[in-house]
């Protein structure tokens, strides 16, 4: 997702259109960052007016750890883009609770449900202190109706996310728990670290924490990972991949 497709001249011109001041400059830079998160710049480069429109509608929300972002079963009131921190998506409560995904910086949610007029299938809470950018449903519709380049770029983002979700589901079908855990660690690792608590990892594979712990201890004994406080270091990604695909 090439930032180079948004030229410095376009950024400068967009700032001029929004007016002087740090707030306007921050809004444009947030819009440029969002443009990197939704779609491929090569197929749909954004111009000055696209950036200006996006910057005009974006709103920022600061979230404390554990704070609710949106509730499952409700119609989405807009589109969220995680800028800082992580947001946990879960279904069910208590022992029946399952984590379906963890949104990382740059991840987008709410747009697919809005476009299909579906309720949100999961509840979102901040895993740690986080910042999210928000487009209201009304503003999102205006952007798609008025800015063709943004529409093309956003639709490519939707397609990529749906393809990734399908690939992940198919990759877990019929796999043993060690294979599922190995795949999860590979998927969730950033720079060789998985910064998710074990209760969340257990919920993501749909098992109780003792079952997950048994698998993690086996991986650690084999030198594949190192389990620390609220973090897991992936020491041998190639060997974990062999657990996933032993052929």
C-alpha positions as protocol buffer text, in pm:
chain_id: "A"
residue {
  index: 1
  type: UNK
  ca { x: 0 y: 0 z: 0 }
}
residue {
  index: 2
  type: UNK
  ca { x: 230 y: 267 z: -131 }
}
residue {
  index: 3
  type: UNK
  ca { x: 245 y: 597 z: 52 }
}
residue {
  index: 4
  type: UNK
  ca { x: 453 y: 724 z: -240 }
}
residue {
  index: 5
  type: UNK
  ca { x: 133 y: 735 z: -446 }
}
residue {
  index: 6
  type: UNK
  ca { x: 27 y: 1030 z: -231 }
}
residue {
  index: 7
  type: UNK
  ca { x: 268 y: 1301 z: -338 }
}
residue {
  index: 8
  type: UNK
  ca { x: 412 y: 1568 z: -111 }
}
residue {
  index: 9
  type: UNK
  ca { x: 250 y: 1826 z: -339 }
}
residue {
  index: 10
  type: UNK
  ca { x: -92 y: 1669 z: -285 }
}
residue {
  index: 11
  type: UNK
  ca { x: -38 y: 1670 z: 91 }
}
residue {
  index: 12
  type: UNK
  ca { x: 70 y: 2034 z: 90 }
}
residue {
  index: 13
  type: UNK
  ca { x: -223 y: 2140 z: -128 }
}
residue {
  index: 14
  type: UNK
  ca { x: -469 y: 1950 z: 93 }
}
residue {
  index: 15
  type: UNK
  ca { x: -332 y: 2130 z: 398 }
}
residue {
  index: 16
  type: UNK
  ca { x: -384 y: 2464 z: 222 }
}
residue {
  index: 17
  type: UNK
  ca { x: -746 y: 2375 z: 146 }
}
residue {
  index: 18
  type: UNK
  ca { x: -818 y: 2284 z: 509 }
}
residue {
  index: 19
  type: UNK
  ca { x: -655 y: 2602 z: 633 }
}
residue {
  index: 20
  type: UNK
  ca { x: -352 y: 2677 z: 852 }
}
residue {
  index: 21
  type: UNK
  ca { x: -281 y: 2528 z: 1190 }
}
residue {
  index: 22
  type: UNK
  ca { x: -162 y: 2210 z: 1358 }
}
residue {
  index: 23
  type: UNK
  ca { x: -513 y: 2060 z: 1366 }
}
residue {
  index: 24
  type: UNK
  ca { x: -548 y: 2082 z: 989 }
}
residue {
  index: 25
  type: UNK
  ca { x: -202 y: 1936 z: 935 }
}
residue {
  index: 26
  type: UNK
  ca { x: -278 y: 1648 z: 1174 }
}
residue {
  index: 27
  type: UNK
  ca { x: -611 y: 1580 z: 997 }
}
residue {
  index: 28
  type: UNK
  ca { x: -443 y: 1556 z: 657 }
}
residue {
  index: 29
  type: UNK
  ca { x: -168 y: 1327 z: 786 }
}
residue {
  index: 30
  type: UNK
  ca { x: -430 y: 1104 z: 949 }
}
residue {
  index: 31
  type: UNK
  ca { x: -616 y: 1092 z: 618 }
}
residue {
  index: 32
  type: UNK
  ca { x: -296 y: 996 z: 434 }
}
residue {
  index: 33
  type: UNK
  ca { x: -233 y: 723 z: 691 }
}
residue {
  index: 34
  type: UNK
  ca { x: -589 y: 588 z: 652 }
}
residue {
  index: 35
  type: UNK
  ca { x: -538 y: 586 z: 275 }
}
residue {
  index: 36
  type: UNK
  ca { x: -246 y: 347 z: 329 }
}
residue {
  index: 37
  type: UNK
  ca { x: -472 y: 116 z: 532 }
}
residue {
  index: 38
  type: UNK
  ca { x: -751 y: 84 z: 275 }
}
residue {
  index: 39
  type: UNK
  ca { x: -655 y: -56 z: -63 }
}
residue {
  index: 40
  type: UNK
  ca { x: -367 y: -35 z: -303 }
}
residue {
  index: 41
  type: UNK
  ca { x: -232 y: 302 z: -405 }
}
residue {
  index: 42
  type: UNK
  ca { x: -110 y: 180 z: -745 }
}
residue {
  index: 43
  type: UNK
  ca { x: -463 y: 98 z: -861 }
}
residue {
  index: 44
  type: UNK
  ca { x: -633 y: 397 z: -700 }
}
residue {
  index: 45
  type: UNK
  ca { x: -397 y: 685 z: -618 }
}
residue {
  index: 46
  type: UNK
  ca { x: -563 y: 959 z: -414 }
}
residue {
  index: 47
  type: UNK
  ca { x: -551 y: 1321 z: -518 }
}
residue {
  index: 48
  type: UNK
  ca { x: -565 y: 1644 z: -321 }
}
residue {
  index: 49
  type: UNK
  ca { x: -946 y: 1662 z: -308 }
}
residue {
  index: 50
  type: UNK
  ca { x: -973 y: 1297 z: -198 }
}
residue {
  index: 51
  type: UNK
  ca { x: -735 y: 1356 z: 94 }
}
residue {
  index: 52
  type: UNK
  ca { x: -910 y: 1678 z: 189 }
}
residue {
  index: 53
  type: UNK
  ca { x: -1252 y: 1508 z: 193 }
}
residue {
  index: 54
  type: UNK
  ca { x: -1123 y: 1217 z: 400 }
}
residue {
  index: 55
  type: UNK
  ca { x: -950 y: 1451 z: 647 }
}
residue {
  index: 56
  type: UNK
  ca { x: -1266 y: 1660 z: 681 }
}
residue {
  index: 57
  type: UNK
  ca { x: -1476 y: 1363 z: 797 }
}
residue {
  index: 58
  type: UNK
  ca { x: -1232 y: 1172 z: 1021 }
}
residue {
  index: 59
  type: UNK
  ca { x: -1281 y: 1190 z: 1396 }
}
residue {
  index: 60
  type: UNK
  ca { x: -1044 y: 1068 z: 1668 }
}
residue {
  index: 61
  type: UNK
  ca { x: -1143 y: 871 z: 1978 }
}
residue {
  index: 62
  type: UNK
  ca { x: -911 y: 781 z: 2267 }
}
residue {
  index: 63
  type: UNK
  ca { x: -989 y: 449 z: 2440 }
}
residue {
  index: 64
  type: UNK
  ca { x: -885 y: 331 z: 2784 }
}
residue {
  index: 65
  type: UNK
  ca { x: -792 y: -33 z: 2835 }
}
residue {
  index: 66
  type: UNK
  ca { x: -1109 y: -244 z: 2851 }
}
residue {
  index: 67
  type: UNK
  ca { x: -1331 y: 34 z: 2714 }
}
residue {
  index: 68
  type: UNK
  ca { x: -1616 y: -66 z: 2481 }
}
residue {
  index: 69
  type: UNK
  ca { x: -1580 y: 48 z: 2121 }
}
residue {
  index: 70
  type: UNK
  ca { x: -1899 y: -109 z: 1988 }
}
residue {
  index: 71
  type: UNK
  ca { x: -2147 y: -375 z: 2097 }
}
residue {
  index: 72
  type: UNK
  ca { x: -2242 y: -690 z: 1906 }
}
residue {
  index: 73
  type: UNK
  ca { x: -2595 y: -718 z: 1768 }
}
residue {
  index: 74
  type: UNK
  ca { x: -2623 y: -346 z: 1696 }
}
residue {
  index: 75
  type: UNK
  ca { x: -2617 y: -176 z: 1357 }
}
residue {
  index: 76
  type: UNK
  ca { x: -2277 y: -13 z: 1297 }
}
residue {
  index: 77
  type: UNK
  ca { x: -2285 y: 363 z: 1347 }
}
residue {
  index: 78
  type: UNK
  ca { x: -1984 y: 404 z: 1122 }
}
residue {
  index: 79
  type: UNK
  ca { x: -1639 y: 276 z: 1032 }
}
residue {
  index: 80
  type: UNK
  ca { x: -1347 y: 237 z: 1274 }
}
residue {
  index: 81
  type: UNK
  ca { x: -975 y: 237 z: 1192 }
}
residue {
  index: 82
  type: UNK
  ca { x: -739 y: 141 z: 1475 }
}
residue {
  index: 83
  type: UNK
  ca { x: -450 y: 388 z: 1486 }
}
residue {
  index: 84
  type: UNK
  ca { x: -277 y: 288 z: 1810 }
}
residue {
  index: 85
  type: UNK
  ca { x: -310 y: -10 z: 2043 }
}
residue {
  index: 86
  type: UNK
  ca { x: -522 y: -320 z: 1991 }
}
residue {
  index: 87
  type: UNK
  ca { x: -895 y: -391 z: 1990 }
}
residue {
  index: 88
  type: UNK
  ca { x: -1038 y: -734 z: 2075 }
}
residue {
  index: 89
  type: UNK
  ca { x: -1342 y: -868 z: 1889 }
}
residue {
  index: 90
  type: UNK
  ca { x: -1537 y: -1132 z: 2082 }
}
residue {
  index: 91
  type: UNK
  ca { x: -1868 y: -1320 z: 2086 }
}
residue {
  index: 92
  type: UNK
  ca { x: -2051 y: -1475 z: 2380 }
}
residue {
  index: 93
  type: UNK
  ca { x: -1993 y: -1424 z: 2750 }
}
residue {
  index: 94
  type: UNK
  ca { x: -1832 y: -1609 z: 3039 }
}
residue {
  index: 95
  type: UNK
  ca { x: -1715 y: -1962 z: 2961 }
}
residue {
  index: 96
  type: UNK
  ca { x: -1882 y: -1942 z: 2618 }
}
residue {
  index: 97
  type: UNK
  ca { x: -1688 y: -1632 z: 2520 }
}
residue {
  index: 98
  type: UNK
  ca { x: -1466 y: -1661 z: 2213 }
}
residue {
  index: 99
  type: UNK
  ca { x: -1224 y: -1408 z: 2066 }
}
residue {
  index: 100
  type: UNK
  ca { x: -1266 y: -1403 z: 1690 }
}
residue {
  index: 101
  type: UNK
  ca { x: -998 y: -1149 z: 1605 }
}
residue {
  index: 102
  type: UNK
  ca { x: -769 y: -879 z: 1743 }
}
residue {
  index: 103
  type: UNK
  ca { x: -752 y: -556 z: 1546 }
}
residue {
  index: 104
  type: UNK
  ca { x: -402 y: -410 z: 1517 }
}
residue {
  index: 105
  type: UNK
  ca { x: -300 y: -57 z: 1408 }
}
residue {
  index: 106
  type: UNK
  ca { x: -418 y: -6 z: 1050 }
}
residue {
  index: 107
  type: UNK
  ca { x: -706 y: -255 z: 1075 }
}
residue {
  index: 108
  type: UNK
  ca { x: -1055 y: -145 z: 969 }
}
residue {
  index: 109
  type: UNK
  ca { x: -1396 y: -263 z: 1090 }
}
residue {
  index: 110
  type: UNK
  ca { x: -1765 y: -179 z: 1061 }
}
residue {
  index: 111
  type: UNK
  ca { x: -1759 y: -98 z: 690 }
}
residue {
  index: 112
  type: UNK
  ca { x: -1860 y: -443 z: 564 }
}
residue {
  index: 113
  type: UNK
  ca { x: -2153 y: -467 z: 804 }
}
residue {
  index: 114
  type: UNK
  ca { x: -2263 y: -116 z: 710 }
}
residue {
  index: 115
  type: UNK
  ca { x: -2248 y: -186 z: 336 }
}
residue {
  index: 116
  type: UNK
  ca { x: -2446 y: -510 z: 376 }
}
residue {
  index: 117
  type: UNK
  ca { x: -2688 y: -355 z: 630 }
}
residue {
  index: 118
  type: UNK
  ca { x: -2603 y: -623 z: 886 }
}
residue {
  index: 119
  type: UNK
  ca { x: -2566 y: -595 z: 1264 }
}
residue {
  index: 120
  type: UNK
  ca { x: -2218 y: -618 z: 1411 }
}
residue {
  index: 121
  type: UNK
  ca { x: -2153 y: -989 z: 1485 }
}
residue {
  index: 122
  type: UNK
  ca { x: -1911 y: -924 z: 1772 }
}
residue {
  index: 123
  type: UNK
  ca { x: -1833 y: -684 z: 2055 }
}
residue {
  index: 124
  type: UNK
  ca { x: -1517 y: -473 z: 2050 }
}
residue {
  index: 125
  type: UNK
  ca { x: -1312 y: -375 z: 2357 }
}
residue {
  index: 126
  type: UNK
  ca { x: -973 y: -205 z: 2375 }
}
residue {
  index: 127
  type: UNK
  ca { x: -708 y: -456 z: 2485 }
}
residue {
  index: 128
  type: UNK
  ca { x: -489 y: -169 z: 2597 }
}
residue {
  index: 129
  type: UNK
  ca { x: -496 y: 211 z: 2576 }
}
residue {
  index: 130
  type: UNK
  ca { x: -579 y: 280 z: 2213 }
}
residue {
  index: 131
  type: UNK
  ca { x: -663 y: 545 z: 1956 }
}
residue {
  index: 132
  type: UNK
  ca { x: -925 y: 489 z: 1686 }
}
residue {
  index: 133
  type: UNK
  ca { x: -1025 y: 701 z: 1389 }
}
residue {
  index: 134
  type: UNK
  ca { x: -1394 y: 710 z: 1305 }
}
residue {
  index: 135
  type: UNK
  ca { x: -1610 y: 783 z: 1000 }
}
residue {
  index: 136
  type: UNK
  ca { x: -1981 y: 811 z: 1075 }
}
residue {
  index: 137
  type: UNK
  ca { x: -2214 y: 603 z: 856 }
}
residue {
  index: 138
  type: UNK
  ca { x: -2345 y: 920 z: 692 }
}
residue {
  index: 139
  type: UNK
  ca { x: -1997 y: 1057 z: 619 }
}
residue {
  index: 140
  type: UNK
  ca { x: -1877 y: 719 z: 492 }
}
residue {
  index: 141
  type: UNK
  ca { x: -2168 y: 712 z: 245 }
}
residue {
  index: 142
  type: UNK
  ca { x: -2085 y: 1065 z: 129 }
}
residue {
  index: 143
  type: UNK
  ca { x: -1722 y: 970 z: 66 }
}
residue {
  index: 144
  type: UNK
  ca { x: -1816 y: 663 z: -137 }
}
residue {
  index: 145
  type: UNK
  ca { x: -2075 y: 856 z: -338 }
}
residue {
  index: 146
  type: UNK
  ca { x: -1859 y: 1158 z: -412 }
}
residue {
  index: 147
  type: UNK
  ca { x: -1499 y: 1031 z: -433 }
}
residue {
  index: 148
  type: UNK
  ca { x: -1452 y: 754 z: -692 }
}
residue {
  index: 149
  type: UNK
  ca { x: -1085 y: 692 z: -606 }
}
residue {
  index: 150
  type: UNK
  ca { x: -1169 y: 641 z: -238 }
}
residue {
  index: 151
  type: UNK
  ca { x: -1449 y: 400 z: -337 }
}
residue {
  index: 152
  type: UNK
  ca { x: -1215 y: 187 z: -552 }
}
residue {
  index: 153
  type: UNK
  ca { x: -949 y: 190 z: -282 }
}
residue {
  index: 154
  type: UNK
  ca { x: -1194 y: 97 z: -5 }
}
residue {
  index: 155
  type: UNK
  ca { x: -1352 y: -187 z: -204 }
}
residue {
  index: 156
  type: UNK
  ca { x: -1010 y: -341 z: -266 }
}
residue {
  index: 157
  type: UNK
  ca { x: -953 y: -329 z: 111 }
}
residue {
  index: 158
  type: UNK
  ca { x: -1285 y: -508 z: 172 }
}
residue {
  index: 159
  type: UNK
  ca { x: -1195 y: -778 z: -81 }
}
residue {
  index: 160
  type: UNK
  ca { x: -851 y: -832 z: 74 }
}
residue {
  index: 161
  type: UNK
  ca { x: -994 y: -866 z: 425 }
}
residue {
  index: 162
  type: UNK
  ca { x: -1264 y: -1111 z: 315 }
}
residue {
  index: 163
  type: UNK
  ca { x: -1006 y: -1321 z: 129 }
}
residue {
  index: 164
  type: UNK
  ca { x: -776 y: -1322 z: 435 }
}
residue {
  index: 165
  type: UNK
  ca { x: -1063 y: -1430 z: 664 }
}
residue {
  index: 166
  type: UNK
  ca { x: -1162 y: -1709 z: 426 }
}
residue {
  index: 167
  type: UNK
  ca { x: -802 y: -1828 z: 404 }
}
residue {
  index: 168
  type: UNK
  ca { x: -771 y: -1831 z: 783 }
}
residue {
  index: 169
  type: UNK
  ca { x: -1092 y: -2029 z: 836 }
}
residue {
  index: 170
  type: UNK
  ca { x: -1003 y: -2284 z: 569 }
}
residue {
  index: 171
  type: UNK
  ca { x: -655 y: -2315 z: 717 }
}
residue {
  index: 172
  type: UNK
  ca { x: -795 y: -2420 z: 1056 }
}
residue {
  index: 173
  type: UNK
  ca { x: -1048 y: -2675 z: 934 }
}
residue {
  index: 174
  type: UNK
  ca { x: -966 y: -3028 z: 1043 }
}
residue {
  index: 175
  type: UNK
  ca { x: -643 y: -2928 z: 1218 }
}
residue {
  index: 176
  type: UNK
  ca { x: -527 y: -3053 z: 1556 }
}
residue {
  index: 177
  type: UNK
  ca { x: -495 y: -2812 z: 1849 }
}
residue {
  index: 178
  type: UNK
  ca { x: -112 y: -2789 z: 1820 }
}
residue {
  index: 179
  type: UNK
  ca { x: -149 y: -2708 z: 1450 }
}
residue {
  index: 180
  type: UNK
  ca { x: -410 y: -2441 z: 1525 }
}
residue {
  index: 181
  type: UNK
  ca { x: -200 y: -2285 z: 1801 }
}
residue {
  index: 182
  type: UNK
  ca { x: 112 y: -2282 z: 1581 }
}
residue {
  index: 183
  type: UNK
  ca { x: -82 y: -2109 z: 1303 }
}
residue {
  index: 184
  type: UNK
  ca { x: -228 y: -1858 z: 1548 }
}
residue {
  index: 185
  type: UNK
  ca { x: 116 y: -1770 z: 1685 }
}
residue {
  index: 186
  type: UNK
  ca { x: 249 y: -1717 z: 1333 }
}
residue {
  index: 187
  type: UNK
  ca { x: -52 y: -1504 z: 1237 }
}
residue {
  index: 188
  type: UNK
  ca { x: -43 y: -1286 z: 1547 }
}
residue {
  index: 189
  type: UNK
  ca { x: 331 y: -1238 z: 1584 }
}
residue {
  index: 190
  type: UNK
  ca { x: 469 y: -889 z: 1515 }
}
residue {
  index: 191
  type: UNK
  ca { x: 848 y: -868 z: 1489 }
}
residue {
  index: 192
  type: UNK
  ca { x: 872 y: -1211 z: 1646 }
}
residue {
  index: 193
  type: UNK
  ca { x: 646 y: -1137 z: 1946 }
}
residue {
  index: 194
  type: UNK
  ca { x: 285 y: -1221 z: 2024 }
}
residue {
  index: 195
  type: UNK
  ca { x: 158 y: -953 z: 2262 }
}
residue {
  index: 196
  type: UNK
  ca { x: -167 y: -1123 z: 2357 }
}
residue {
  index: 197
  type: UNK
  ca { x: -258 y: -1274 z: 2695 }
}
residue {
  index: 198
  type: UNK
  ca { x: -302 y: -1649 z: 2703 }
}
residue {
  index: 199
  type: UNK
  ca { x: -671 y: -1617 z: 2792 }
}
residue {
  index: 200
  type: UNK
  ca { x: -721 y: -1431 z: 2463 }
}
residue {
  index: 201
  type: UNK
  ca { x: -522 y: -1686 z: 2264 }
}
residue {
  index: 202
  type: UNK
  ca { x: -724 y: -1967 z: 2424 }
}
residue {
  index: 203
  type: UNK
  ca { x: -1048 y: -1793 z: 2332 }
}
residue {
  index: 204
  type: UNK
  ca { x: -928 y: -1745 z: 1974 }
}
residue {
  index: 205
  type: UNK
  ca { x: -890 y: -2121 z: 1924 }
}
residue {
  index: 206
  type: UNK
  ca { x: -1199 y: -2202 z: 2129 }
}
residue {
  index: 207
  type: UNK
  ca { x: -1039 y: -2398 z: 2414 }
}
residue {
  index: 208
  type: UNK
  ca { x: -988 y: -2356 z: 2789 }
}
residue {
  index: 209
  type: UNK
  ca { x: -662 y: -2198 z: 2903 }
}
residue {
  index: 210
  type: UNK
  ca { x: -515 y: -2523 z: 3053 }
}
residue {
  index: 211
  type: UNK
  ca { x: -543 y: -2692 z: 2710 }
}
residue {
  index: 212
  type: UNK
  ca { x: -362 y: -2401 z: 2544 }
}
residue {
  index: 213
  type: UNK
  ca { x: -101 y: -2397 z: 2821 }
}
residue {
  index: 214
  type: UNK
  ca { x: -17 y: -2761 z: 2759 }
}
residue {
  index: 215
  type: UNK
  ca { x: 53 y: -2691 z: 2391 }
}
residue {
  index: 216
  type: UNK
  ca { x: 258 y: -2379 z: 2468 }
}
residue {
  index: 217
  type: UNK
  ca { x: 472 y: -2566 z: 2721 }
}
residue {
  index: 218
  type: UNK
  ca { x: 540 y: -2836 z: 2464 }
}
residue {
  index: 219
  type: UNK
  ca { x: 643 y: -2573 z: 2206 }
}
residue {
  index: 220
  type: UNK
  ca { x: 865 y: -2404 z: 2467 }
}
residue {
  index: 221
  type: UNK
  ca { x: 1029 y: -2732 z: 2563 }
}
residue {
  index: 222
  type: UNK
  ca { x: 1115 y: -2786 z: 2196 }
}
residue {
  index: 223
  type: UNK
  ca { x: 1269 y: -2437 z: 2172 }
}
residue {
  index: 224
  type: UNK
  ca { x: 1007 y: -2300 z: 1932 }
}
residue {
  index: 225
  type: UNK
  ca { x: 883 y: -2022 z: 2162 }
}
residue {
  index: 226
  type: UNK
  ca { x: 960 y: -1849 z: 2491 }
}
residue {
  index: 227
  type: UNK
  ca { x: 662 y: -1770 z: 2712 }
}
residue {
  index: 228
  type: UNK
  ca { x: 689 y: -1451 z: 2915 }
}
residue {
  index: 229
  type: UNK
  ca { x: 459 y: -1218 z: 3101 }
}
residue {
  index: 230
  type: UNK
  ca { x: 173 y: -1119 z: 2863 }
}
residue {
  index: 231
  type: UNK
  ca { x: 396 y: -1199 z: 2566 }
}
residue {
  index: 232
  type: UNK
  ca { x: 527 y: -1496 z: 2368 }
}
residue {
  index: 233
  type: UNK
  ca { x: 851 y: -1476 z: 2170 }
}
residue {
  index: 234
  type: UNK
  ca { x: 858 y: -1680 z: 1851 }
}
residue {
  index: 235
  type: UNK
  ca { x: 1209 y: -1827 z: 1840 }
}
residue {
  index: 236
  type: UNK
  ca { x: 1174 y: -2065 z: 1545 }
}
residue {
  index: 237
  type: UNK
  ca { x: 907 y: -1953 z: 1299 }
}
residue {
  index: 238
  type: UNK
  ca { x: 1022 y: -2209 z: 1040 }
}
residue {
  index: 239
  type: UNK
  ca { x: 974 y: -2493 z: 1288 }
}
residue {
  index: 240
  type: UNK
  ca { x: 630 y: -2363 z: 1386 }
}
residue {
  index: 241
  type: UNK
  ca { x: 541 y: -2360 z: 1017 }
}
residue {
  index: 242
  type: UNK
  ca { x: 640 y: -2727 z: 1001 }
}
residue {
  index: 243
  type: UNK
  ca { x: 392 y: -2797 z: 1283 }
}
residue {
  index: 244
  type: UNK
  ca { x: 123 y: -2629 z: 1073 }
}
residue {
  index: 245
  type: UNK
  ca { x: 223 y: -2808 z: 755 }
}
residue {
  index: 246
  type: UNK
  ca { x: 430 y: -3116 z: 842 }
}
residue {
  index: 247
  type: UNK
  ca { x: 469 y: -3230 z: 481 }
}
